[in-house]
Amino acid sequence: MADPVKIKIWSDYVCPFCMLAEGPLEEAIKDVGAEVEVEWMPFELRPHPQPTLRPEDEYLPAIWERAVYPMARRLGVDITLPGVSPQPYTALAFVGYQYAADQGLGTAYNQRLFRAFFQESRDLGQADVLAAVAVEVGLDEAGFRAALEDGRYRARHEEALREAAAHQVQSVPTLLVGDIRIEGVPRPAQLRKAILDARARQEGDAVVYGASCGIDGKC
């Protein structure tokens, strides 16, 4: 059986386009005819101590009116500019993600955090908010709260950020489908083609590489 096509998606919880990418991703992998393994990867758009954005300033309402709301309407996604001001730092939420991923609930945690921020305007920089969301997706509250203070999970998050830097991620969402890179919200057809191309490359490598002959003369 062929190995699954691996898709890595770098995202940040305060990026509306990352939430909007969920629909095209699900559409692309549905009935594509290839096994797909999706891994969400962290990327902090504005790490501490860089100031985060404020919804009352000019920039956020303008970009939402020009780009976010039109795309959301086309995709049929309920999304609203959150009123949290300033927008939260997301490092703590990503530490929680590392714990959720360990429990097999990383994707569910990510999806719930997007909705908590963009549909419910909850402050994802607060440990109490994160813990409540974690419980909603089936995580143990005490275990989750302990993980937020656990240096191992912080170290994992920092290692993930180093991987983002190694891949020269500069914006989110950024997707890596095998070794095919897509920046921005993908079109389903574009992503489906990338999946099939990545699978074809894997199958080609399996045929071309790995064969050998032994000292017994057998190949």
LINUR-V371633 format. One record per helix or strand of 3 or more residues. SS is the DSSP state (~ for helix, > for strand). FROM is the first residue (numbers start at 0). TO is the last residue. If there is no record, write none. Layout:
SS,FROM,TO  SS,FROM,TO
//
This chain:
>,4,10  ~,15,28  >,35,41  ~,57,74  ~,90,101  ~,105,117  ~,126,135  ~,140,147  ~,150,165  >,173,176  >,179,182  ~,187,207
//
